[in-house]
Amino acid sequence: MRRNQALHAAALALPEEERADLAIDLIDSLDGPAEEGVEEAWAVEIDARVTAWRAGQAEVIPFEAAVTAARERLKARHG
């Protein structure tokens, strides 16, 4: 039996959007502070990707295809 069974049950009873918000908050609480320079590095990466996309130099696939491929990779890993 779970130590916090009542808390767990209450969390699962929340509406979907509130469960998602709670999940994000819980995950964020485990991550700790971001390393210095991470935000700036991501900004540079995003700018480079947008520039490549605008120049027609990036391979672009539809969202649905990306999700399907990701699910297949996860299924292959975890059965």
Backbone torsions as a table, in degrees:
resi	resn	phi	psi	omega
1	MET	NA	139.3	179.9
2	ARG	-70.5	142.7	179.1
3	ARG	-63.4	-39.6	-178.5
4	ASN	-110.5	47.6	-175.1
5	GLN	-58.7	-40.6	-179.4
6	ALA	-65.0	-41.7	178.5
7	LEU	-64.1	-43.5	179.1
8	HIS	-61.1	-45.9	179.6
9	ALA	-63.5	-40.8	179.5
10	ALA	-65.2	-39.4	179.2
11	ALA	-64.8	-42.3	179.6
12	LEU	-68.6	-22.2	179.5
13	ALA	-82.0	-9.7	179.6
14	LEU	-66.4	153.0	172.6
15	PRO	-60.3	156.1	-174.5
16	GLU	-52.1	-47.2	-177.4
17	GLU	-62.9	-39.8	178.7
18	GLU	-69.8	-35.5	175.5
19	ARG	-63.7	-41.2	179.2
20	ALA	-63.0	-44.3	178.3
21	ASP	-61.1	-42.5	179.2
22	LEU	-63.9	-42.3	179.4
23	ALA	-60.8	-44.4	178.8
24	ILE	-61.1	-45.0	179.8
25	ASP	-62.1	-41.7	179.6
26	LEU	-65.4	-43.2	178.7
27	ILE	-64.0	-43.5	178.1
28	ASP	-59.9	-35.2	-178.6
29	SER	-68.8	-20.5	179.0
30	LEU	-88.7	-22.9	-173.8
31	ASP	-72.2	-33.5	-175.1
32	GLY	76.6	-177.9	-178.0
33	PRO	-69.4	147.3	178.0
34	ALA	-70.2	147.6	176.9
35	GLU	-66.0	150.5	-179.6
36	GLU	-62.3	132.8	176.8
37	GLY	92.3	-7.7	-176.9
38	VAL	-64.8	-47.0	-179.4
39	GLU	-58.8	-44.5	180.0
40	GLU	-65.3	-40.1	179.6
41	ALA	-63.6	-41.2	177.7
42	TRP	-65.7	-38.5	178.4
43	ALA	-61.1	-42.6	178.3
44	VAL	-64.1	-44.0	179.7
45	GLU	-62.5	-44.3	179.0
46	ILE	-62.2	-44.7	178.3
47	ASP	-59.5	-42.3	-179.7
48	ALA	-64.3	-40.9	-179.9
49	ARG	-67.9	-40.6	178.1
50	VAL	-64.7	-42.2	178.5
51	THR	-61.1	-44.5	178.9
52	ALA	-64.0	-40.6	179.2
53	TRP	-63.1	-46.9	-179.2
54	ARG	-63.1	-30.9	-179.7
55	ALA	-85.2	0.4	-179.5
56	GLY	74.4	20.8	-176.6
57	GLN	-102.6	3.9	-177.8
58	ALA	-110.6	140.9	174.3
59	GLU	-78.0	123.7	-178.1
60	VAL	-117.5	130.9	176.5
61	ILE	-123.5	151.5	179.5
62	PRO	-61.6	149.4	-178.8
63	PHE	-53.6	-46.9	-177.5
64	GLU	-59.7	-38.8	178.9
65	ALA	-67.0	-38.6	179.0
66	ALA	-65.2	-43.3	179.7
67	VAL	-64.4	-44.1	179.3
68	THR	-60.3	-45.2	179.8
69	ALA	-63.3	-42.1	179.7
70	ALA	-64.2	-42.3	179.0
71	ARG	-63.8	-40.2	178.9
72	GLU	-64.3	-40.4	178.4
73	ARG	-64.8	-41.9	178.5
74	LEU	-64.6	-41.8	179.9
75	LYS	-63.4	-39.9	178.9
76	ALA	-64.3	-35.8	-179.7
77	ARG	-74.3	-41.3	-170.4
78	HIS	-110.0	2.2	176.8
79	GLY	72.1	NA	NA
